[in-house]
């Protein structure tokens, strides 16, 4: 069993890599970096600049100098992203699960399927995340009411923005300023 598995693993290492098989060739096109900042607009697909600092919240709708309330809402699960993430996680889990057979021997029958399922579940969860929507309500310098709506896609950005809003406004999420 170990000899067959070793042969299969050696054969896969000799196969051309996916980098060589990709459609991106030198000079053919530029690789676009994925935008990691906040998104705004009607469908929350347009990149926008949102600045949360001591002066308030600056965004596409204007500059809120007195925040009255802010809140967050989890985005819906993205089914297509979950399917793609699950497939990617399953392939990584399959590779990791099969490699455990080299080290664990007969325990491979238990460990490999568990690792594969874990990879599939983690990939589906990561790929299906819908982001977090922020709504900030407040007044500008002239006393006009402004509602800023924006979305962050990563947990790190959400945590940073929430912490800044808490520090700057001295309001907990959902709390209304009197």
Number of C-alpha atoms within 10 A of each C-alpha: 9 11 9 9 14 14 12 11 14 11 10 11 10 8 8 9 10 8 9 9 9 8 10 12 11 7 6 8 9 9 7 6 6 6 10 11 15 24 21 20 13 9 7 15 12 12 15 16 13 22 15 19 14 12 12 19 24 17 18 13 12 16 21 26 20 19 23 18 20 24 16 17 11 12 15 11 14 16 15 12 18 22 17 17 23 25 18 18 24 23 16 18 25 21 16 16 24 20 16 17 20 15 11 13 12 10 11 18 14 12 17 21 15 15 21 20 17 19 25 25 19 18 24 24 19 17 22 21 20 19 18 19 20 20 15 20 19 21 18 17 10 8 11 10 15 18 17 20 23 25 27 22 18 15 12 10 16 19 12 12 17 19 12 16 24 14 13 16 20 12 16 16 14 13 12 12 14 5
